[in-house]
Amino acid sequence: MNAVRTTIDIKLLGIFEEAFGSDYTSVAVETPRSLREVIIEITKSSPKLTRVLIDAELLDPRPNAVILVNGKDISVLGGLETEIEAGDKIVLIPVTHGG
């Protein structure tokens, strides 16, 4: 498959929206690309988002977020290795921790 330069749309909810300063962003990437690589791209521009999204010990967003690609939880896809293609939509939903 040939690489295609495209823009991936990302919806940010709750604390992710607050940290990023917007409920929406997009990132220009060559696809196919792993979800992990797309998340790295969006966190490069926002240290605040990085702090609330990425678990510092695991270096992984999954403890802090439910991540959907085209409406499906990544746990039923390929996890962070889910291949992102042109036109895919990503949603980051914060996991609420209480105590």
Helices and strands as residue ranges (DSSP letters): E 4-12, H 15-20, E 24-31, E 33-34, H 35-44, H 47-53, E 65-69, E 72-73, G 74-76, G 79-81, E 83-84, E 89-94
